[in-house]
Amino acid sequence: MNSTTFARRATALLALTFIATAAQAQGGGDSPYGLASVWTNSDAVTKAVLFTLVAMSAGSWYVIITKLLQQAKLGVQARAAQKDFWNAGTVKAGAEKLSPKSPYRYIAEASLEATQRHHGLRAKVDFADWVDLSLHRATERVQRQLSTGLSLLATVGSTSPFVGLLGTVWGIYHALTAIGVAGQASIDKVAGPVGEALIMTAIGLFVAVPAVLGYNALLRRNALVLDDVRDFSGELHSVLLGSGSDHEEHATADHQQAGGLNNGLTPALA
């Protein structure tokens, strides 16, 4: 089972748990108020708000779980790179020891490709600057891959309270309208409908808090992961500069023999 499948199942389990808890809270059957009453007596707008909040919650938990699994895998891959890559005889041999999906292998292969492409007009660029540019591009691609999904958490954390507030305002409006039509304004007639409408705000906060906490936690963990990636990239840059002339000679020979460039690389974090 891969991490994406596990995350989907875990998210579905969380959603089912939430629904079961809400249903159990209404299990008495004697109370005319609560989530069940909100759903039963709500109109299309209220149901749409509830569906939106549930979708936001499911999406944020999916991102949190998948990113935690991805970061854990990157930690394992970082230890593998430290153990296997630097003990190899060449950059190519070290890259082949790493997992095909490892970002460290992707950066190593990108550096090798950069040395092979340093000819023609590109040869007018200093070799050190060319390798540095290529490693920077590879590192930025890894960073973008790590940041995927964080914008969703930021969006959910900042907007879900207002989505819940919209449901509350809409519910209070309908509750007060119904009370006005009935002509009764006693506390038992007002407290129930208004309290049910306020549940929407609580649900919005319930969706927002995990998204905000997850966003901040993942952002900190991403910074730690990227520190390891940048350290690896910087050390690799020094290794390539130490044998820069050899790489240039091999690149020119390979280009003349192959008549062009190789097939390129596919980002390893896909």
N, C-alpha and C positions, 0 to 999 in steps of 0.2 A: 504494500500500500504506500503510494507516494504522499508527500506532504500536502499537496492540493486536495487529494481525496480525503485524507484525514481531517483537514480543516473544514471541508464541506460537511462531513458527517458530524464533526463537533459543533459546528454552527447550527445545523439542523437539530441536534440534541438540545442545545441551549434554548432554541426557539420552542421546542416541544415542552421543555421543562418550565419555561415561562408560562406557556398556555395552560399546562397542567396545574401550576401553582395558582394561576388566576381562577381556574375552574374550581379548584379545591376551596379557595377563599369564598366562593359563592355556593359552596356545597350545602349550606344550611337550608337553602330553599325558602326560608321564611322571610328573609330580608328583601324588601322591594328595591333596595338601592345597591349600588356597586357596579363592577365592570359589566356584569351580565345585563343589568338594567340599562347601562349606557349603550351597549351594543344593540339591545332589543329595541330601544326607543329612539335611537339615533337616526338621522337622515343620511343622505348620500355624502354630504360634506364631512360630517363627523366620521363616517366609516372610511372615507378617503384619507383623512388625517391619521386615523389609527393605522391604516395600511402603510402610509408613508413612514410613520414612526417605527413600525415593525421592520420595514425594509431597511431603514437607516440602521437600526440596531443589529440586524443580521449582517448587513454589509460591513459595519465597523468591527464586529466580532470576527468575521471572516478575515479581514485584513490583519487584525491583531494576532490571530492564531497563525496565519500563514507567514507573517513576518517574524514571529518568534521562532518558528520552525526553520525559516531560512537563515536567521542569524545564528541559531544553534549549529546548523550545517556549515556555515561559513567559519565558525570557530574550529570545527573539526578539520576543515580544509586548510585553515591557517596553520594548525599544528602539523598537518601532513606536509605542507610546503616547507616549514622550518626543518622538518626531520629529513625529508627526501630530496627536495630540490637542491639545496645548497651542498649536498654531499655528492651530487652528480658531477661527471667530468665536464659536460658542456651544458649550455642553456637548453639545447634541444633535448638532450638526454634527461635533464631534470624535468622539463615540461612533460615528457612522455610518462614520467612516474606519477604525475598528478591525475586526479579525476578529470574526465572530459568536461564535466560541468563546473569545475573549479574556476573561480575568477582569477586565481593565481596562474593557472595554466593559460587562461585567455591572455593575460598580460604578458606572460613569457612568450607566447606564440606571436602576439602583436609586435613585441620587440624584435623577434627574429624576422618577421615580415618587413619591418621598417628597415632593417639593415640590408635586406635583399632589394628594397625599392630605392636605395640611395644611389641613383644613377641618373643620367640625363640631366634635365633641368633641376631635379632634386639634388643633384650632386653639388650645385652651386650653394646650397645651404650647408653650413658647417655641420659635420657629422654629429657632434655633441648636441647641437640645437635640434637637429632632425630626430634623433633618438628621444630627446627630452619631450619634444612635441608629440611623438607617437605614443610614448608612455603616458603622457598627460591625457591624451584622448582616450586611451584604454581605461585609465583610472576614472575618468569622468563618466564613461559608459557604465562602469561598475557602480558608481555613485548614483547615477540615474536609476539603475535597476533596483538598488536598495531603497530608493525614495518612492518607488511606485506604490501607490495606495495610501501614502501618508496624507495626500491632499484630501482624500475621502474622509479620513478621520478628522481633519481640521474642519471640513465643511459640516460634517455631522455634529461635531462638538459645538460649533458656533451657531448653527441654524435650528437644531432640534428643539431647544427650549422655546423658540419663537413659533415653531410649528405646533407644539403642544399648547402654547398660549392662544394661537388662532383657534384651536379646537375648544379651549375654555371659553373664549369670548363668544364663539358661535353657540356653544351649549348654553351659556348664561342668557344670551339673547332669546333663544327658543324657550328656555325655562321661564323667563319673565313674561314672555308673550303668552305662554300657556296659562300662567297664573293670572295675567290680566284678563284673559278670555273667561277663565273660571270665576273671576271676581272674588277670589279668596287669597288673602295675603298673610295667613297665619304662619307661625314659625315652622310647623310641620309640613306646610305646603311649599315653603321657600327653601328650607335646609336641604332636603333631598335632591331636587333637581340641580341646585347650585353646587352642592357638594360633588355630585356626579360630574358636572362640567369641570370642576377643579382637578379631577383625576387626570385630565388630559395634560395639564401642566406638570403633574408629578411624573407621568409617563415620559414627557419630553426631557425632564431632568434625568430620569433613569437611563435614557438613551444617551444623553450628552456626557455625563460624568465618565463612564468607561471610555468613550471616544477620546476625551481630552487627556485622561490619564494614560491611555494607551499611546496616544500621539507623542506625549512628552517622553515616555519610557522608551519607545522605539527610536525616537530621535537621539536620545543619549546613547543607546546601544549601537545605533548606526555610526555615531561618531567614533566609538571604540573600534568597530570593525574597520572603518575607513583608515584609522591610524595604522592598523596592521597592513592594510593594502598599500598605503602610501610608503610605509617603511620598506615593504617588499619592492615596490617600484623604484624607490631611490637606490636601494642596494643593487638592483638589477641594472639600473642606469650606470652605476659605477663599474660594474663588471663588463658591460658592453663597451664602455669607453676605454677600459683597460686593454681590450683586444679589438679596438675599432678598425685598425688597418686590416686585420685579418678578415673581419666581417665585410669590409668594403671589397676586398679582393674576391671573396666567395660570392658576394652579391653580383659583381660584374661577370664572373664566370658563369654563374647560374643563369643570368639574364641572356648571355650570349648563347648558351646551350639550349635553353628552353625557348628562346625567341620571344620572351614576354614575361609577364608576372605569373605568380602561382594563383591558385584558385581563391586565395583570401581566407579569411577566418570568419567563423560564425560566433557571435557573442556567447560565452559559455554560461551566462546566467538565465538563458531563456527558459 
